[in-house]
Every structure is written in C-alpha cells, then in structure tokens.
Amino acid sequence: MNLSILFFEALIYASLATKNLLSQYFDISGFSSTEIGILMAVLPVVSLVSSPLWFKISSGLGQNRIYYIVSLSSAVCIWPIFAASDFLTSLLFMILFSLFFSAVVPLGDSIIMTSIKKTGGRFDRVRLFGTIGFAATSLLLSTVVGISFFWLFAATSVVLAFSPIFLKKKSDASRTEATESSAGAGSLLQFSMMTIGMFFGITLNSFHNSFIAVFTRQNGMDPSVVGIVFAITALSEIPFLLVADRIIERIGSMKILLFGMAVIGVRMILVSFATNVYALYLVESLHGLTYILMYYSLFHFIHYGLSGRQQIFAQSVFWIVRSGLTFIVGSIGGGIIIDAFSVFFAFRFFGYVGLLSAIIMTIVYLSFRRSRSNSG
C-alpha cells in the first residue's frame, strides 16, 4: 500500500486530536461549561453548510485542490483563536476556523477511499494509521500543554500545513463521481436505521470529548490527563481496525453498530464514577468497543453496501450527522446540563440515554428482521 496515503491519513487525524484539545484550552481559559459547549459546537454547526459546499466545489475543481485550500487556510486561521481573550471574539474566530477545518477530515477520507477503490487496498488498515496519528499527537501534547497551550496551536498549524504534501498529484483529476463499481446489496432503509443509531451513539462520544477536560479538572487531576485519555481511546481502536473488514463481513454492519451503542452508554456511566486517574484510564480503554465500531460499520456499509448514486446521498448525510448534529447536541446540550446540575450527573444522564437508545434500536432491528423473514 502507498506510504503517502498512510502518512496523509495519520496527519488528518492528528489535526482532529488537536481540535479535541481545544475544549481543555477553553476550560483553562475560564469559560463556563455552556460557553465551552457553544464554542465546541461551532465547528459542527458550520459544517452543516460548509462541508456540502466544499464537496460541491470539489466536484468541479478536484478534491485535491480543495483540500489544499481548506488545510492551509485552517493552519493560518487557528492562530486568532489563541490571540482572543473573550468569549465573543473566540466565537467569531472559531467560526472563521471552522469554515475551512470542517472539510479537512471528510475530504481527506473521501480522497483516500477514491484512491483505494482505484488501486485496491483495505480502508481498515489505512484508518489504523489515522488512529496512530491521533494517539501519538494526543500523547505528545499531554506532555507540553502543561507548559503552554501555545504548543497546541503550533501542532495544529504544522500537521495541517504538512498534510497536503502527501497528496498524489495524479489523483487530482478525480472528481466526486458516483461509484458504479459497487454492487450495492444494501438498502436506504437500513442506512437510515444505522444513521439514527450512529447519531445517538456518537452524540455521547461528542459530549465526552467536549467535557472530559471539565470532568478531570473538577476531580483535581493533572492537565496532562486529558491528552493521555485521548491517546488511550485512540490506541484502544487498534485491535478492531486490524480485523474490521473481516468482522463486519462475518457479523454484519448493523449488529456491530448496535453493540457499539450499548457499550458507549455503559462507558459514560462508568466514567462518572471514575474519580481517580487509574480508574479513568481503565474505563476509557472501552472506547475501542464504541465510537470506531459505529463510525466504521456505517462508513463500510455506505461504500460497500450501497450503489453508486446512493453513496453520494449517503456520504452527505453521514458527515452531516457524524460531524454536525452529534456534536451540536453533545456539546451544547452537555454544557447546559453541566451548568444546571453537575458534570457527574451529565455523564450519567448521557450514559443512561445512550443505553436506552441502544435497547430500543435493537428491539426495532429485531422486529424488522422478523417481519422480513415472515413476509419472505
């Protein structure tokens, strides 16, 4: 497999790791939980408009050219956030940054998937390098943010500026087209069910990533714990990614997603009781059975279960839900609940809601399968 693709994936997910640590920067800066929730929700709100727009532009100009624009612009626009000293100014600069950064991961993964379908390869192995890039960046930043958060912004700028170097110039001709090579045995009904499940599950993950810094601070933990937590969660994804395609082919995308939904509900509840560092690290290792299962199972179903024309629609919905709606609900809703009650109550509340949604979705799925078998 081409090494440039692997390094490219590692860098775009390294930028995602730096974005997650912005919540800790806002917490240390003295913003309230509601304000942190609003600031962290800017990116997903903006992405509802900007991501489809960038994809539409890339269909005419080429995905590589647009990736150059969004990545390099993001590398520059991150710095005004560091210079801002009040909430409204930070909000304004977060909007500016989000206009470009919201397209980095969606476009990056789309470029990679297009390349894999043309040249052959397995996306689970490529995505593994994204996890490694995320983990390494989180672990590195955990050691330096205690000195100065300047290094967080420097790291963001560096990985975004260097990632386009690994794009292959030949693939720039690739436009966003309907991929007709997929047989498409799946249905939009199953896609809809899986998307609803992903929304509930990843909303919990979005809440966690936005407020784990608040949780650790209120427990009197060292600032470095946040970066270590993100590194642990990323590394915990590796075992699944080593065999992801095989497991999905054997068990099925829907069952994998439902399992991830249930485990993330349990994980949020357990986090609320983890009042020391080692207990928190142990609970966070369950992440490898949560987010990556939901994300990858639906992503795999879209690209290998749907026909070409359905894929275009499904990809747009996928990124709107995954990068938009889940973060809006998780960040803003979570901030309001924390300010009204407590961070411990919020983690338990989201955990119980997630567990209940997993149970309901499982019942609906089993009922749907039973009705299909009876009609068949």
Residue pairs with C-beta under 8 A, 6 or more apart in sequence:
1 121
1 125
1 126
2 115
2 119
2 168
4 166
4 167
4 168
5 112
5 115
5 116
5 121
5 126
5 166
6 126
6 129
7 129
7 166
8 108
8 111
8 112
8 163
8 166
8 167
9 108
9 109
9 112
9 126
9 127
9 129
9 130
9 133
10 129
10 130
10 132
10 133
10 136
11 133
11 159
11 160
11 162
11 163
11 166
12 104
12 105
12 108
12 109
12 130
12 133
12 159
12 163
13 105
13 130
13 131
13 133
13 134
14 133
14 134
14 136
14 137
14 155
14 159
15 74
15 101
15 104
15 105
15 156
15 159
15 160
15 163
16 105
16 134
17 133
17 134
17 135
17 137
17 138
17 141
17 230
17 234
18 137
18 141
18 152
18 155
18 156
18 159
19 43
19 101
19 156
20 138
20 209
20 230
21 138
21 141
21 145
21 152
21 213
21 226
21 227
21 230
22 39
22 40
22 81
22 152
23 36
23 40
23 209
23 210
23 211
23 212
23 213
23 214
24 145
24 213
24 223
24 226
25 145
25 149
25 152
26 35
26 36
26 39
26 40
26 90
27 36
27 213
27 214
27 217
28 149
28 213
28 223
29 90
31 39
31 87
31 90
32 335
32 339
33 211
33 214
33 334
33 335
33 338
33 339
33 343
34 332
34 335
34 336
34 338
34 339
35 87
35 335
36 210
36 211
36 214
36 331
36 335
37 210
37 211
37 331
37 332
37 333
37 334
37 335
37 336
37 338
38 91
38 331
38 332
38 335
39 87
39 90
39 91
39 94
40 210
40 327
40 331
41 327
41 328
41 331
41 332
42 91
42 94
42 95
42 98
43 94
43 97
43 98
43 101
43 102
43 323
43 327
44 102
44 206
44 323
44 324
44 325
44 326
44 327
44 328
44 331
45 98
45 324
45 328
46 95
46 98
46 99
46 102
47 98
47 102
47 103
47 319
47 320
47 323
47 324
48 320
48 324
48 325
50 98
50 99
50 100
50 102
50 103
51 102
51 103
51 106
51 319
51 320
51 323
51 324
52 316
52 320
54 66
54 70
54 102
54 103
54 106
54 107
55 103
55 106
55 107
55 110
55 176
55 316
57 66
58 65
58 66
58 67
58 107
58 175
58 176
59 175
59 176
59 177
60 175
62 172
62 173
62 174
62 175
63 107
63 110
63 111
63 114
63 172
63 174
63 175
63 176
64 111
64 164
64 167
64 168
64 169
64 171
64 172
64 174
65 172
66 103
66 107
67 103
67 104
67 107
67 108
67 111
67 164
67 167
68 164
68 167
69 100
70 100
70 101
70 103
70 104
70 107
71 100
71 104
71 160
71 161
71 163
71 164
72 160
72 161
72 164
73 100
74 97
74 100
74 101
74 104
74 156
74 160
75 156
75 157
75 158
75 160
75 161
76 157
77 93
77 96
77 97
77 99
77 100
77 101
78 97
78 101
78 153
78 156
78 157
78 160
79 153
79 157
80 93
80 96
80 97
81 90
81 93
81 94
81 97
81 153
82 149
82 150
82 153
83 93
84 90
84 92
84 93
101 160
102 323
104 160
104 163
105 323
106 319
106 323
108 163
109 299
110 176
110 315
111 167
111 171
111 174
112 123
112 126
113 123
113 303
114 171
114 174
115 121
115 168
115 171
115 174
116 122
116 123
116 126
117 179
117 181
117 303
118 171
118 174
122 245
123 245
123 299
123 300
123 303
124 241
124 242
124 243
124 244
124 245
124 296
125 241
127 241
127 244
127 296
128 238
128 241
128 242
131 234
131 235
131 237
131 238
131 241
131 292
132 234
132 238
134 230
134 234
135 230
135 231
135 234
135 235
136 231
137 155
137 159
138 227
138 228
138 229
138 230
138 231
138 234
139 227
139 228
139 231
140 155
140 227
141 151
141 152
141 155
141 227
142 224
142 225
142 226
142 227
142 228
142 230
142 231
143 224
143 227
144 151
145 151
145 152
145 223
145 224
145 226
145 227
146 222
146 223
146 224
176 312
177 308
178 308
178 309
178 311
178 312
179 303
179 308
179 311
180 307
180 308
181 308
182 303
182 304
182 305
182 306
182 307
182 308
182 311
183 307
184 305
184 306
184 307
184 308
184 310
185 305
186 301
186 305
186 306
188 306
188 310
188 314
190 254
190 301
190 305
191 298
191 301
191 302
191 305
191 306
191 310
191 314
191 317
193 254
193 361
193 364
193 365
193 368
194 253
194 254
194 257
194 297
194 298
194 301
195 298
195 317
195 318
195 321
196 361
197 257
197 258
197 261
197 294
197 357
197 358
197 361
198 257
198 294
198 295
198 298
198 321
198 322
198 326
199 321
199 325
199 326
200 261
200 353
200 354
200 357
200 358
200 361
201 257
201 260
201 261
201 264
201 290
201 291
201 294
201 354
201 357
201 358
202 291
202 294
202 295
202 321
202 322
202 326
202 330
203 325
203 326
203 329
203 330
203 350
203 354
204 264
204 265
204 268
204 330
204 350
204 351
204 353
204 354
205 264
205 290
205 291
205 326
205 330
206 326
206 327
206 329
206 330
206 331
207 268
207 330
207 331
207 333
207 334
207 346
207 350
208 268
208 271
208 330
208 347
208 350
209 230
209 330
210 327
210 330
210 331
210 334
210 335
211 334
211 335
211 338
211 343
211 346
211 347
212 226
212 229
212 271
213 226
214 338
214 343
215 271
215 343
215 344
215 347
216 223
216 225
216 226
216 229
216 280
217 223
218 343
219 275
219 276
221 277
221 280
222 277
225 277
225 280
228 281
229 280
229 281
229 284
232 281
232 284
232 285
232 287
233 284
233 285
233 287
233 288
233 291
235 288
236 284
236 285
236 286
236 287
236 288
236 289
237 287
237 288
237 291
237 292
238 288
239 288
240 247
240 288
240 289
240 292
240 293
240 296
241 292
241 296
244 292
244 296
244 300
245 300
247 256
248 256
248 296
248 297
248 300
253 297
253 298
253 300
253 301
253 305
254 297
254 365
256 293
256 296
256 297
257 293
257 294
257 297
257 298
258 358
258 361
258 362
258 365
259 289
259 293
260 289
260 290
260 291
260 292
260 293
260 294
260 297
261 294
261 354
261 357
261 358
261 361
262 355
262 358
262 359
262 362
263 286
263 289
263 290
263 293
264 290
264 291
264 294
264 354
265 351
265 352
265 353
265 354
265 355
265 356
265 357
265 358
266 286
266 351
266 355
267 283
267 284
267 286
267 287
267 290
267 351
268 347
268 348
268 350
268 351
268 354
269 347
269 348
269 351
269 352
269 355
270 283
270 286
270 351
271 280
271 283
271 284
271 347
271 351
272 344
272 345
272 347
272 348
272 351
273 279
274 280
274 282
274 283
295 322
298 318
299 318
302 311
302 314
302 315
302 318
303 311
306 314
330 350
334 346
334 350
337 345
337 346
337 349
338 345
338 346
341 349
